Amino acid sequence: MSALAATQPEPIAQSSRPVLSRWGRSLKRIVDVLGAGALLTVAAPLLAVLALRVKLHDDGPAFFRRRVIGPNGEFDAYKLRTMRVDADEILRRDEALRQQFEISFKLNNDPRVTPIGATLRRNSLDELPQLWNVLKGEMSLVGPRMITAAELKRYGSAGWIFQQMRPGLTGYWQVYGKQESGYDRRIEMDLFYARNWSFLFDLKILVRTPWRVLRGSGV
């Protein structure tokens, strides 16, 4: 049965791990370098214009660095800034908002998002700078969701995923899941992807990603 045919990822409690061959890792890395290099070359002018728009909106920094984890430890994942410059302070002051965030590490209708930021998120344009992370070998074009060190404990025995696989610019959950799905469901889908990785699986996710982006549902 193909990975895409399954509708019910395996339970989180199971701990079997995939066998990622050296050939598979090499092939994945070659695709990452060629794909990210080509995309970054084409997107560079657009990225420059978008960065200028973010900067002019409120004179804050154009880029945001999110501290996340990968096989080699923590690193800074780059994004175009989509939130107000005082976003962290807003979260600290609003207890209800903070409690909601701690449940799923995301907020629906996040009040901290700027108007330009909402547009960037809807079309996934805020993630264009992560192509640089892919070229540096910190991320992959396709992989498990990007998470912070604080989120790792939520993965329990499934935390090995981030010891073996780089987080992805897109992935199984982003393309085949639903944005409103619960956190445990997201973990199950990350685990399913890791256990069933193949070059064809990645290719199908990459082909489907533009459709999700064009629909305005992001990745």
C-alpha positions as CSV (number, residue, x, y, z in Angstrom):
1,M,0.0,0.0,0.0
2,S,1.4,3.4,-0.9
3,A,2.0,6.1,1.7
4,L,-0.6,8.3,0.1
5,A,-3.3,5.6,0.1
6,A,-3.3,5.4,3.9
7,T,-5.8,7.6,5.7
8,Q,-5.0,6.6,9.2
9,P,-1.4,7.1,10.3
10,E,0.0,4.7,12.8
11,P,-0.4,5.5,16.5
12,I,2.3,7.7,18.1
13,A,3.1,5.1,20.8
14,Q,4.7,2.8,18.2
15,S,8.4,3.4,17.9
16,S,9.6,1.5,14.8
17,R,12.0,3.6,12.8
18,P,12.7,3.8,9.1
19,V,15.8,2.6,7.4
20,L,17.1,5.6,5.5
21,S,19.8,4.3,3.2
22,R,22.9,6.4,2.3
23,W,21.7,6.4,-1.2
24,G,18.3,7.7,-0.2
25,R,19.9,10.5,1.9
26,S,22.2,11.5,-0.9
27,L,19.3,11.6,-3.5
28,K,17.2,13.7,-1.1
29,R,20.1,16.1,-0.6
30,I,20.8,16.4,-4.4
31,V,17.1,17.3,-5.0
32,D,17.2,19.8,-2.1
33,V,20.3,21.6,-3.5
34,L,19.1,21.7,-7.1
35,G,15.5,22.6,-6.3
36,A,16.3,25.2,-3.7
37,G,19.0,26.8,-5.8
38,A,16.7,27.1,-8.8
39,L,13.8,28.4,-6.8
40,L,15.9,30.9,-4.9
41,T,17.4,32.3,-8.1
42,V,13.9,32.8,-9.6
43,A,12.3,34.1,-6.4
44,A,15.2,36.5,-5.4
45,P,13.6,39.6,-7.1
46,L,10.2,38.9,-5.5
47,L,11.8,38.2,-2.1
48,A,13.6,41.6,-2.3
49,V,10.3,43.4,-3.1
50,L,8.4,41.6,-0.3
51,A,11.2,42.3,2.2
52,L,11.0,46.0,1.4
53,R,7.2,46.0,1.8
54,V,7.5,44.4,5.3
55,K,10.1,46.9,6.3
56,L,8.1,49.9,5.1
57,H,4.9,48.8,6.8
58,D,6.1,49.5,10.3
59,D,9.9,50.1,10.0
60,G,10.6,46.9,11.8
61,P,13.0,44.2,10.6
62,A,12.1,42.5,7.3
63,F,13.1,39.1,8.4
64,F,12.3,36.9,11.4
65,R,14.5,34.1,12.8
66,R,12.7,31.2,14.4
67,R,14.8,28.9,16.6
68,V,14.0,25.3,15.6
69,I,15.6,21.9,15.8
70,G,17.1,19.5,13.3
71,P,19.5,16.5,13.2
72,N,22.4,18.8,14.1
73,G,20.7,20.6,16.9
74,E,19.1,24.0,17.0
75,F,19.3,26.5,14.1
76,D,17.7,29.7,13.0
77,A,15.0,29.2,10.3
78,Y,14.5,32.4,8.3
79,K,11.1,33.9,7.4
80,L,9.7,37.2,6.2
81,R,8.3,38.8,9.4
82,T,4.5,38.5,9.5
83,M,3.8,39.7,13.1
84,R,4.0,43.0,14.9
85,V,7.4,43.9,16.4
86,D,5.8,43.5,19.9
87,A,4.3,40.1,19.2
88,D,6.1,38.4,22.1
89,E,5.0,41.1,24.5
90,I,1.4,40.8,23.4
91,L,1.5,37.0,24.1
92,R,3.0,37.6,27.5
93,R,0.4,40.2,28.5
94,D,-2.7,38.2,27.4
95,E,-3.1,35.1,29.5
96,A,-6.0,33.7,27.5
97,L,-4.1,34.1,24.3
98,R,-1.0,32.5,25.8
99,Q,-2.9,29.5,27.1
100,Q,-4.4,28.9,23.6
101,F,-1.0,29.1,22.1
102,E,0.5,26.6,24.5
103,I,-2.1,24.0,23.4
104,S,-1.2,23.8,19.7
105,F,1.7,26.3,19.4
106,K,-0.4,28.3,16.9
107,L,-3.3,30.7,17.1
108,N,-6.4,30.9,14.9
109,N,-7.0,34.5,13.8
110,D,-3.8,35.5,15.5
111,P,-4.2,39.2,16.5
112,R,-0.4,39.7,16.3
113,V,-0.3,39.2,12.5
114,T,0.1,42.3,10.4
115,P,-2.1,43.0,7.3
116,I,0.9,42.4,5.0
117,G,1.8,39.4,7.1
118,A,-1.6,37.8,6.6
119,T,-1.2,38.0,2.9
120,L,2.3,36.5,3.0
121,R,1.1,33.6,5.2
122,R,-2.0,32.9,3.0
123,N,0.3,32.4,0.0
124,S,3.2,30.9,1.9
125,L,5.5,33.7,0.7
126,D,6.8,34.3,4.2
127,E,8.7,31.0,3.9
128,L,10.7,31.9,0.8
129,P,13.8,32.7,2.9
130,Q,13.9,29.1,4.1
131,L,15.2,28.1,0.7
132,W,18.5,29.4,2.1
133,N,18.2,27.1,5.1
134,V,17.7,24.2,2.6
135,L,20.8,25.2,0.7
136,K,22.8,25.3,4.0
137,G,21.7,21.7,4.8
138,E,19.6,22.7,7.8
139,M,16.2,22.0,6.1
140,S,14.8,19.9,3.3
141,L,12.3,20.8,0.6
142,V,10.1,18.1,2.0
143,G,10.2,16.9,5.6
144,P,8.5,16.8,9.0
145,R,7.0,20.0,10.4
146,M,9.4,22.6,11.8
147,I,9.2,22.7,15.6
148,T,10.9,24.5,18.5
149,A,12.8,22.7,21.3
150,A,9.9,23.5,23.6
151,E,7.6,21.4,21.3
152,L,9.9,18.4,21.2
153,K,8.5,17.0,24.5
154,R,5.1,16.8,22.9
155,Y,6.5,14.2,20.5
156,G,7.5,11.8,23.2
157,S,9.0,8.6,21.8
158,A,8.5,10.0,18.3
159,G,11.1,12.6,18.9
160,W,13.7,10.5,17.0
161,I,12.2,12.0,13.8
162,F,14.2,15.2,14.2
163,Q,17.4,13.3,14.9
164,Q,17.1,11.6,11.5
165,M,15.3,14.0,9.2
166,R,15.6,17.7,8.5
167,P,12.4,19.8,8.9
168,G,10.7,20.5,5.6
169,L,9.7,23.6,3.7
170,T,6.6,21.6,2.9
171,G,5.5,18.2,4.0
172,Y,2.9,15.5,4.4
173,W,0.8,17.3,7.1
174,Q,0.9,20.6,5.3
175,V,-0.3,19.1,2.0
176,Y,-2.6,16.2,3.1
177,G,-3.7,17.4,6.5
178,K,-5.9,20.2,7.7
179,Q,-4.7,23.4,9.3
180,E,-7.3,23.0,12.0
181,S,-6.2,19.4,12.9
182,G,-5.1,18.8,16.5
183,Y,-1.5,18.7,17.6
184,D,-1.5,14.9,18.1
185,R,-2.8,14.4,14.6
186,R,0.1,16.5,13.3
187,I,2.5,14.3,15.2
188,E,1.0,11.2,13.7
189,M,1.3,12.5,10.2
190,D,4.9,13.5,10.8
191,L,5.6,10.0,12.1
192,F,3.8,8.4,9.2
193,Y,5.9,10.4,6.7
194,A,9.2,9.5,8.5
195,R,8.4,5.8,8.5
196,N,7.2,5.7,4.9
197,W,9.7,8.0,3.3
198,S,10.6,7.4,-0.4
199,F,11.7,9.6,-3.3
200,L,8.3,9.1,-4.9
201,F,6.5,10.1,-1.7
202,D,8.5,13.4,-1.6
203,L,7.8,13.9,-5.3
204,K,4.1,13.6,-4.8
205,I,4.2,16.1,-2.0
206,L,6.2,18.6,-4.0
207,V,3.8,18.3,-7.0
208,R,0.7,18.8,-4.7
209,T,2.3,21.8,-2.8
210,P,1.7,24.5,-5.5
211,W,-2.0,23.5,-5.6
212,R,-2.3,24.1,-1.8
213,V,-0.5,27.4,-2.2
214,L,-2.7,28.6,-5.1
215,R,-5.8,27.8,-3.1
216,G,-4.5,30.2,-0.4
217,S,-4.4,27.6,2.3
218,G,-0.6,27.8,2.7
219,V,1.7,25.0,3.5
